[in-house]
Amino acid sequence: MLNEKLLEILACPKCKGDLEYDKDNDKLTCHKCRLIYKIENDIPIMLIDEAESF
Ligand SMILES: [Zn+2]
């Protein structure tokens, strides 16, 4: 689970907008860009190239 301080500073690398943290599935979602960023070993992978679109 990600720490709250880290979550507060995290932003989508594409639009710089807020991300929604899905703690059950360990992922971060940007609804504006429709991208899902994975979290691996508690480290968010904030790379547009690595993100999944939905
Ligand atoms: Zn975005």
N, CA, C, O and the ligand as a Tripos MOL2 file, in Angstrom:
@<TRIPOS>MOLECULE
protein
  217   215    55     0     0
PROTEIN
NO_CHARGES

@<TRIPOS>ATOM
      1 N           0.8370   -1.2000    0.0000 N.3       1 MET1
      2 CA          0.0000    0.0000    0.0000 C.3       1 MET1
      3 C           0.8750    1.2550    0.0000 C.2       1 MET1
      4 O           1.8690    1.3390    0.7210 O.2       1 MET1
      5 N           0.4910    2.2040   -0.8050 N.am      2 LEU2
      6 CA          1.2840    3.4250   -0.9220 C.3       2 LEU2
      7 C           1.0480    4.3530    0.2630 C.2       2 LEU2
      8 O          -0.0360    4.3860    0.8460 O.2       2 LEU2
      9 N           2.0630    5.0840    0.5940 N.am      3 ASN3
     10 CA          1.9200    6.0250    1.6910 C.3       3 ASN3
     11 C           1.2240    7.3040    1.2230 C.2       3 ASN3
     12 O           1.3820    7.7420    0.0830 O.2       3 ASN3
     13 N           0.4550    7.8800    2.1320 N.am      4 GLU4
     14 CA         -0.4240    8.9930    1.7590 C.3       4 GLU4
     15 C           0.3150   10.2230    1.2710 C.2       4 GLU4
     16 O          -0.1590   10.9350    0.3860 O.2       4 GLU4
     17 N           1.4780   10.4670    1.8530 N.am      5 LYS5
     18 CA          2.2790   11.6230    1.4470 C.3       5 LYS5
     19 C           2.7120   11.4770   -0.0180 C.2       5 LYS5
     20 O           2.6850   12.4290   -0.7970 O.2       5 LYS5
     21 N           3.1080   10.2570   -0.3550 N.am      6 LEU6
     22 CA          3.5260    9.9950   -1.7250 C.3       6 LEU6
     23 C           2.3380   10.1670   -2.6730 C.2       6 LEU6
     24 O           2.4620   10.7500   -3.7500 O.2       6 LEU6
     25 N           1.2040    9.6560   -2.2530 N.am      7 LEU7
     26 CA          0.0030    9.7810   -3.0890 C.3       7 LEU7
     27 C          -0.3520   11.2360   -3.3610 C.2       7 LEU7
     28 O          -0.8000   11.5850   -4.4530 O.2       7 LEU7
     29 N          -0.1480   12.0730   -2.3600 N.am      8 GLU8
     30 CA         -0.4890   13.4880   -2.5160 C.3       8 GLU8
     31 C           0.3630   14.1760   -3.5700 C.2       8 GLU8
     32 O          -0.1140   15.0670   -4.2740 O.2       8 GLU8
     33 N           1.6140   13.7690   -3.6800 N.am      9 ILE9
     34 CA          2.4970   14.4400   -4.6340 C.3       9 ILE9
     35 C           2.4670   13.8040   -6.0180 C.2       9 ILE9
     36 O           2.9400   14.3940   -6.9900 O.2       9 ILE9
     37 N           1.9180   12.6160   -6.1010 N.am     10 LEU10
     38 CA          1.8820   11.9520   -7.4000 C.3      10 LEU10
     39 C           0.8720   12.6200   -8.3320 C.2      10 LEU10
     40 O          -0.2370   12.9750   -7.9340 O.2      10 LEU10
     41 N           1.2900   12.7740   -9.5650 N.am     11 ALA11
     42 CA          0.3860   13.3230  -10.5680 C.3      11 ALA11
     43 C           0.6280   12.5740  -11.8650 C.2      11 ALA11
     44 O           1.6950   11.9980  -12.0780 O.2      11 ALA11
     45 N          -0.3520   12.5910  -12.7050 N.am     12 CYS12
     46 CA         -0.2130   11.9630  -14.0090 C.3      12 CYS12
     47 C           0.9010   12.6600  -14.7880 C.2      12 CYS12
     48 O           0.8860   13.8850  -14.9050 O.2      12 CYS12
     49 N           1.8600   11.9160  -15.3180 N.am     13 PRO13
     50 CA          2.9640   12.5400  -16.0570 C.3      13 PRO13
     51 C           2.5220   13.1810  -17.3710 C.2      13 PRO13
     52 O           3.2400   14.0020  -17.9420 O.2      13 PRO13
     53 N           1.3640   12.8110  -17.8340 N.am     14 LYS14
     54 CA          0.8860   13.3330  -19.1070 C.3      14 LYS14
     55 C           0.1350   14.6590  -18.9320 C.2      14 LYS14
     56 O           0.4390   15.6480  -19.5990 O.2      14 LYS14
     57 N          -0.8470   14.6630  -18.0290 N.am     15 CYS15
     58 CA         -1.6780   15.8590  -17.8680 C.3      15 CYS15
     59 C          -1.4140   16.5950  -16.5600 C.2      15 CYS15
     60 O          -1.9750   17.6670  -16.3290 O.2      15 CYS15
     61 N          -0.5590   16.0270  -15.6940 N.am     16 LYS16
     62 CA         -0.2400   16.5910  -14.3680 C.3      16 LYS16
     63 C          -1.4650   16.6350  -13.4560 C.2      16 LYS16
     64 O          -1.4910   17.3570  -12.4590 O.2      16 LYS16
     65 N          -2.4560   15.8670  -13.8120 N.am     17 GLY17
     66 CA         -3.6810   15.8550  -13.0100 C.3      17 GLY17
     67 C          -3.6310   14.8300  -11.8880 C.2      17 GLY17
     68 O          -2.6680   14.0760  -11.7510 O.2      17 GLY17
     69 N          -4.6780   14.8230  -11.1020 N.am     18 ASP18
     70 CA         -4.7710   13.8920   -9.9790 C.3      18 ASP18
     71 C          -4.9870   12.4720  -10.4660 C.2      18 ASP18
     72 O          -5.5760   12.2250  -11.5180 O.2      18 ASP18
     73 N          -4.4850   11.5470   -9.6540 N.am     19 LEU19
     74 CA         -4.6490   10.1330   -9.9470 C.3      19 LEU19
     75 C          -5.5370    9.4920   -8.8990 C.2      19 LEU19
     76 O          -5.5410    9.9050   -7.7400 O.2      19 LEU19
     77 N          -6.2750    8.5010   -9.3020 N.am     20 GLU20
     78 CA         -7.0750    7.7470   -8.3620 C.3      20 GLU20
     79 C          -6.3240    6.4770   -7.9910 C.2      20 GLU20
     80 O          -5.9190    5.7030   -8.8580 O.2      20 GLU20
     81 N          -6.1440    6.2760   -6.6880 N.am     21 TYR21
     82 CA         -5.4110    5.1090   -6.2210 C.3      21 TYR21
     83 C          -6.3820    3.9700   -5.9400 C.2      21 TYR21
     84 O          -7.2960    4.1000   -5.1260 O.2      21 TYR21
     85 N          -6.1740    2.8740   -6.6130 N.am     22 ASP22
     86 CA         -6.9670    1.6720   -6.3900 C.3      22 ASP22
     87 C          -6.1140    0.7210   -5.5610 C.2      22 ASP22
     88 O          -5.2830   -0.0120   -6.0980 O.2      22 ASP22
     89 N          -6.3290    0.7400   -4.2350 N.am     23 LYS23
     90 CA         -5.4410   -0.0450   -3.3830 C.3      23 LYS23
     91 C          -5.7040   -1.5430   -3.4740 C.2      23 LYS23
     92 O          -4.8160   -2.3430   -3.1770 O.2      23 LYS23
     93 N          -6.8920   -1.9280   -3.8740 N.am     24 ASP24
     94 CA         -7.1810   -3.3580   -4.0200 C.3      24 ASP24
     95 C          -6.4270   -3.9640   -5.2000 C.2      24 ASP24
     96 O          -5.9840   -5.1120   -5.1470 O.2      24 ASP24
     97 N          -6.2920   -3.1870   -6.2470 N.am     25 ASN25
     98 CA         -5.6220   -3.7070   -7.4370 C.3      25 ASN25
     99 C          -4.2280   -3.1300   -7.6410 C.2      25 ASN25
    100 O          -3.5480   -3.4470   -8.6170 O.2      25 ASN25
    101 N          -3.8100   -2.2720   -6.7020 N.am     26 ASP26
    102 CA         -2.4690   -1.7080   -6.7690 C.3      26 ASP26
    103 C          -2.2010   -1.0130   -8.1020 C.2      26 ASP26
    104 O          -1.3020   -1.3930   -8.8510 O.2      26 ASP26
    105 N          -2.9830   -0.0120   -8.3700 N.am     27 LYS27
    106 CA         -2.7830    0.7450   -9.6040 C.3      27 LYS27
    107 C          -3.2700    2.1650   -9.4120 C.2      27 LYS27
    108 O          -4.0400    2.4570   -8.4960 O.2      27 LYS27
    109 N          -2.8100    3.0460  -10.2890 N.am     28 LEU28
    110 CA         -3.2000    4.4500  -10.2640 C.3      28 LEU28
    111 C          -3.8620    4.7740  -11.5950 C.2      28 LEU28
    112 O          -3.3500    4.4370  -12.6620 O.2      28 LEU28
    113 N          -4.9990    5.4280  -11.5080 N.am     29 THR29
    114 CA         -5.7570    5.7040  -12.7240 C.3      29 THR29
    115 C          -5.8640    7.1990  -12.9660 C.2      29 THR29
    116 O          -6.1590    7.9660  -12.0490 O.2      29 THR29
    117 N          -5.6210    7.6090  -14.2060 N.am     30 CYS30
    118 CA         -5.9280    8.9660  -14.6380 C.3      30 CYS30
    119 C          -7.1530    8.8710  -15.5360 C.2      30 CYS30
    120 O          -7.0950    8.3290  -16.6400 O.2      30 CYS30
    121 N          -8.2700    9.4130  -15.0360 N.am     31 HIS31
    122 CA         -9.5070    9.3260  -15.8150 C.3      31 HIS31
    123 C          -9.4860   10.2690  -17.0090 C.2      31 HIS31
    124 O         -10.1350   10.0140  -18.0230 O.2      31 HIS31
    125 N          -8.7470   11.3440  -16.8860 N.am     32 LYS32
    126 CA         -8.6780   12.3240  -17.9750 C.3      32 LYS32
    127 C          -7.9530   11.7340  -19.1980 C.2      32 LYS32
    128 O          -8.4260   11.8580  -20.3280 O.2      32 LYS32
    129 N          -6.8090   11.0960  -18.9570 N.am     33 CYS33
    130 CA         -6.0300   10.4980  -20.0500 C.3      33 CYS33
    131 C          -6.4800    9.0710  -20.3440 C.2      33 CYS33
    132 O          -6.0880    8.4790  -21.3500 O.2      33 CYS33
    133 N          -7.3070    8.5260  -19.4530 N.am     34 ARG34
    134 CA         -7.7310    7.1310  -19.5440 C.3      34 ARG34
    135 C          -6.5090    6.1950  -19.5870 C.2      34 ARG34
    136 O          -6.3660    5.3360  -20.4570 O.2      34 ARG34
    137 N          -5.6470    6.4170  -18.5950 N.am     35 LEU35
    138 CA         -4.4400    5.5900  -18.4720 C.3      35 LEU35
    139 C          -4.3730    4.9920  -17.0690 C.2      35 LEU35
    140 O          -4.7800    5.6110  -16.0860 O.2      35 LEU35
    141 N          -3.8480    3.7740  -17.0080 N.am     36 ILE36
    142 CA         -3.6480    3.1050  -15.7230 C.3      36 ILE36
    143 C          -2.1510    2.8850  -15.5290 C.2      36 ILE36
    144 O          -1.4790    2.2770  -16.3620 O.2      36 ILE36
    145 N          -1.6450    3.4010  -14.3990 N.am     37 TYR37
    146 CA         -0.2420    3.2160  -14.0500 C.3      37 TYR37
    147 C          -0.1220    2.0930  -13.0310 C.2      37 TYR37
    148 O          -0.8300    2.0610  -12.0250 O.2      37 TYR37
    149 N           0.7770    1.1900  -13.3130 N.am     38 LYS38
    150 CA          0.9680    0.0550  -12.4110 C.3      38 LYS38
    151 C           1.8220    0.4540  -11.2150 C.2      38 LYS38
    152 O           2.5720    1.4290  -11.2610 O.2      38 LYS38
    153 N           1.6920   -0.3230  -10.1450 N.am     39 ILE39
    154 CA          2.5360   -0.1560   -8.9630 C.3      39 ILE39
    155 C           3.2450   -1.4790   -8.7330 C.2      39 ILE39
    156 O           2.6150   -2.5180   -8.5350 O.2      39 ILE39
    157 N           4.5620   -1.4180   -8.7640 N.am     40 GLU40
    158 CA          5.3350   -2.6400   -8.5550 C.3      40 GLU40
    159 C           6.2030   -2.5040   -7.3170 C.2      40 GLU40
    160 O           7.0130   -1.5820   -7.2220 O.2      40 GLU40
    161 N           6.0390   -3.4150   -6.3720 N.am     41 ASN41
    162 CA          6.7810   -3.3900   -5.1080 C.3      41 ASN41
    163 C           6.6830   -2.0230   -4.4370 C.2      41 ASN41
    164 O           7.6790   -1.4650   -3.9760 O.2      41 ASN41
    165 N           5.4650   -1.4990   -4.3940 N.am     42 ASP42
    166 CA          5.1750   -0.2060   -3.7680 C.3      42 ASP42
    167 C           5.7810    0.9830   -4.5080 C.2      42 ASP42
    168 O           5.8200    2.0930   -3.9760 O.2      42 ASP42
    169 N           6.2410    0.7610   -5.7040 N.am     43 ILE43
    170 CA          6.7930    1.8650   -6.4860 C.3      43 ILE43
    171 C           5.8940    2.1000   -7.7000 C.2      43 ILE43
    172 O           5.7760    1.2360   -8.5690 O.2      43 ILE43
    173 N           5.2670    3.2650   -7.7540 N.am     44 PRO44
    174 CA          4.4200    3.5500   -8.9140 C.3      44 PRO44
    175 C           5.2650    3.7350  -10.1810 C.2      44 PRO44
    176 O           6.2790    4.4320  -10.1750 O.2      44 PRO44
    177 N           4.8280    3.1050  -11.2410 N.am     45 ILE45
    178 CA          5.5430    3.2110  -12.5180 C.3      45 ILE45
    179 C           4.9170    4.3710  -13.2910 C.2      45 ILE45
    180 O           3.9570    4.1910  -14.0400 O.2      45 ILE45
    181 N           5.4760    5.5550  -13.0950 N.am     46 MET46
    182 CA          4.8880    6.7530  -13.6740 C.3      46 MET46
    183 C           5.4630    7.0490  -15.0590 C.2      46 MET46
    184 O           6.0630    8.0980  -15.2940 O.2      46 MET46
    185 N           5.2640    6.1100  -15.9510 N.am     47 LEU47
    186 CA          5.7680    6.2710  -17.3150 C.3      47 LEU47
    187 C           4.5960    6.0980  -18.2820 C.2      47 LEU47
    188 O           3.8710    5.1050  -18.2330 O.2      47 LEU47
    189 N           4.4330    7.0700  -19.1450 N.am     48 ILE48
    190 CA          3.3210    7.0100  -20.0990 C.3      48 ILE48
    191 C           3.4410    5.7610  -20.9800 C.2      48 ILE48
    192 O           2.4430    5.1130  -21.2970 O.2      48 ILE48
    193 N           4.6660    5.4390  -21.3650 N.am     49 ASP49
    194 CA          4.8960    4.2680  -22.2080 C.3      49 ASP49
    195 C           4.5210    2.9500  -21.5350 C.2      49 ASP49
    196 O           4.1620    1.9780  -22.1990 O.2      49 ASP49
    197 N           4.6120    2.9370  -20.2060 N.am     50 GLU50
    198 CA          4.3110    1.7140  -19.4540 C.3      50 GLU50
    199 C           2.8400    1.6440  -19.0240 C.2      50 GLU50
    200 O           2.3610    0.6010  -18.5780 O.2      50 GLU50
    201 N           2.1520    2.7430  -19.1640 N.am     51 ALA51
    202 CA          0.7500    2.7990  -18.7080 C.3      51 ALA51
    203 C          -0.1520    2.0600  -19.6920 C.2      51 ALA51
    204 O           0.1440    1.9370  -20.8810 O.2      51 ALA51
    205 N          -1.2600    1.5780  -19.1460 N.am     52 GLU52
    206 CA         -2.2490    0.8740  -19.9640 C.3      52 GLU52
    207 C          -3.4160    1.8110  -20.2120 C.2      52 GLU52
    208 O          -3.8750    2.4870  -19.2900 O.2      52 GLU52
    209 N          -3.8950    1.8590  -21.4290 N.am     53 SER53
    210 CA         -5.0800    2.6840  -21.6830 C.3      53 SER53
    211 C          -6.3400    1.8420  -21.4870 C.2      53 SER53
    212 O          -6.3090    0.6150  -21.5870 O.2      53 SER53
    213 N          -7.4480    2.5300  -21.2050 N.am     54 PHE54
    214 CA         -8.7120    1.8200  -20.9910 C.3      54 PHE54
    215 C          -9.8660    2.5650  -21.6330 C.2      54 PHE54
    216 O         -11.0090    2.1170  -21.5560 O.2      54 PHE54
    217 ZN         -3.5340   12.2530  -17.1230 Zn       55 ZN55
@<TRIPOS>BOND
     1     1     2 1
     2     2     3 1
     3     3     4 2
     4     3     5 am
     5     5     6 1
     6     6     7 1
     7     7     8 2
     8     7     9 am
     9     9    10 1
    10    10    11 1
    11    11    12 2
    12    11    13 am
    13    13    14 1
    14    14    15 1
    15    15    16 2
    16    15    17 am
    17    17    18 1
    18    18    19 1
    19    19    20 2
    20    19    21 am
    21    21    22 1
    22    22    23 1
    23    23    24 2
    24    23    25 am
    25    25    26 1
    26    26    27 1
    27    27    28 2
    28    27    29 am
    29    29    30 1
    30    30    31 1
    31    31    32 2
    32    31    33 am
    33    33    34 1
    34    34    35 1
    35    35    36 2
    36    35    37 am
    37    37    38 1
    38    38    39 1
    39    39    40 2
    40    39    41 am
    41    41    42 1
    42    42    43 1
    43    43    44 2
    44    43    45 am
    45    45    46 1
    46    46    47 1
    47    47    48 2
    48    47    49 am
    49    49    50 1
    50    50    51 1
    51    51    52 2
    52    51    53 am
    53    53    54 1
    54    54    55 1
    55    55    56 2
    56    55    57 am
    57    57    58 1
    58    58    59 1
    59    59    60 2
    60    59    61 am
    61    61    62 1
    62    62    63 1
    63    63    64 2
    64    63    65 am
    65    65    66 1
    66    66    67 1
    67    67    68 2
    68    67    69 am
    69    69    70 1
    70    70    71 1
    71    71    72 2
    72    71    73 am
    73    73    74 1
    74    74    75 1
    75    75    76 2
    76    75    77 am
    77    77    78 1
    78    78    79 1
    79    79    80 2
    80    79    81 am
    81    81    82 1
    82    82    83 1
    83    83    84 2
    84    83    85 am
    85    85    86 1
    86    86    87 1
    87    87    88 2
    88    87    89 am
    89    89    90 1
    90    90    91 1
    91    91    92 2
    92    91    93 am
    93    93    94 1
    94    94    95 1
    95    95    96 2
    96    95    97 am
    97    97    98 1
    98    98    99 1
    99    99   100 2
   100    99   101 am
   101   101   102 1
   102   102   103 1
   103   103   104 2
   104   103   105 am
   105   105   106 1
   106   106   107 1
   107   107   108 2
   108   107   109 am
   109   109   110 1
   110   110   111 1
   111   111   112 2
   112   111   113 am
   113   113   114 1
   114   114   115 1
   115   115   116 2
   116   115   117 am
   117   117   118 1
   118   118   119 1
   119   119   120 2
   120   119   121 am
   121   121   122 1
   122   122   123 1
   123   123   124 2
   124   123   125 am
   125   125   126 1
   126   126   127 1
   127   127   128 2
   128   127   129 am
   129   129   130 1
   130   130   131 1
   131   131   132 2
   132   131   133 am
   133   133   134 1
   134   134   135 1
   135   135   136 2
   136   135   137 am
   137   137   138 1
   138   138   139 1
   139   139   140 2
   140   139   141 am
   141   141   142 1
   142   142   143 1
   143   143   144 2
   144   143   145 am
   145   145   146 1
   146   146   147 1
   147   147   148 2
   148   147   149 am
   149   149   150 1
   150   150   151 1
   151   151   152 2
   152   151   153 am
   153   153   154 1
   154   154   155 1
   155   155   156 2
   156   155   157 am
   157   157   158 1
   158   158   159 1
   159   159   160 2
   160   159   161 am
   161   161   162 1
   162   162   163 1
   163   163   164 2
   164   163   165 am
   165   165   166 1
   166   166   167 1
   167   167   168 2
   168   167   169 am
   169   169   170 1
   170   170   171 1
   171   171   172 2
   172   171   173 am
   173   173   174 1
   174   174   175 1
   175   175   176 2
   176   175   177 am
   177   177   178 1
   178   178   179 1
   179   179   180 2
   180   179   181 am
   181   181   182 1
   182   182   183 1
   183   183   184 2
   184   183   185 am
   185   185   186 1
   186   186   187 1
   187   187   188 2
   188   187   189 am
   189   189   190 1
   190   190   191 1
   191   191   192 2
   192   191   193 am
   193   193   194 1
   194   194   195 1
   195   195   196 2
   196   195   197 am
   197   197   198 1
   198   198   199 1
   199   199   200 2
   200   199   201 am
   201   201   202 1
   202   202   203 1
   203   203   204 2
   204   203   205 am
   205   205   206 1
   206   206   207 1
   207   207   208 2
   208   207   209 am
   209   209   210 1
   210   210   211 1
   211   211   212 2
   212   211   213 am
   213   213   214 1
   214   214   215 1
   215   215   216 2
@<TRIPOS>SUBSTRUCTURE
     1 MET1         2 RESIDUE 1 A MET
     2 LEU2         6 RESIDUE 1 A LEU
     3 ASN3        10 RESIDUE 1 A ASN
     4 GLU4        14 RESIDUE 1 A GLU
     5 LYS5        18 RESIDUE 1 A LYS
     6 LEU6        22 RESIDUE 1 A LEU
     7 LEU7        26 RESIDUE 1 A LEU
     8 GLU8        30 RESIDUE 1 A GLU
     9 ILE9        34 RESIDUE 1 A ILE
    10 LEU10       38 RESIDUE 1 A LEU
    11 ALA11       42 RESIDUE 1 A ALA
    12 CYS12       46 RESIDUE 1 A CYS
    13 PRO13       50 RESIDUE 1 A PRO
    14 LYS14       54 RESIDUE 1 A LYS
    15 CYS15       58 RESIDUE 1 A CYS
    16 LYS16       62 RESIDUE 1 A LYS
    17 GLY17       66 RESIDUE 1 A GLY
    18 ASP18       70 RESIDUE 1 A ASP
    19 LEU19       74 RESIDUE 1 A LEU
    20 GLU20       78 RESIDUE 1 A GLU
    21 TYR21       82 RESIDUE 1 A TYR
    22 ASP22       86 RESIDUE 1 A ASP
    23 LYS23       90 RESIDUE 1 A LYS
    24 ASP24       94 RESIDUE 1 A ASP
    25 ASN25       98 RESIDUE 1 A ASN
    26 ASP26      102 RESIDUE 1 A ASP
    27 LYS27      106 RESIDUE 1 A LYS
    28 LEU28      110 RESIDUE 1 A LEU
    29 THR29      114 RESIDUE 1 A THR
    30 CYS30      118 RESIDUE 1 A CYS
    31 HIS31      122 RESIDUE 1 A HIS
    32 LYS32      126 RESIDUE 1 A LYS
    33 CYS33      130 RESIDUE 1 A CYS
    34 ARG34      134 RESIDUE 1 A ARG
    35 LEU35      138 RESIDUE 1 A LEU
    36 ILE36      142 RESIDUE 1 A ILE
    37 TYR37      146 RESIDUE 1 A TYR
    38 LYS38      150 RESIDUE 1 A LYS
    39 ILE39      154 RESIDUE 1 A ILE
    40 GLU40      158 RESIDUE 1 A GLU
    41 ASN41      162 RESIDUE 1 A ASN
    42 ASP42      166 RESIDUE 1 A ASP
    43 ILE43      170 RESIDUE 1 A ILE
    44 PRO44      174 RESIDUE 1 A PRO
    45 ILE45      178 RESIDUE 1 A ILE
    46 MET46      182 RESIDUE 1 A MET
    47 LEU47      186 RESIDUE 1 A LEU
    48 ILE48      190 RESIDUE 1 A ILE
    49 ASP49      194 RESIDUE 1 A ASP
    50 GLU50      198 RESIDUE 1 A GLU
    51 ALA51      202 RESIDUE 1 A ALA
    52 GLU52      206 RESIDUE 1 A GLU
    53 SER53      210 RESIDUE 1 A SER
    54 PHE54      214 RESIDUE 1 A PHE
    55 ZN55       217 GROUP 0 **** ****
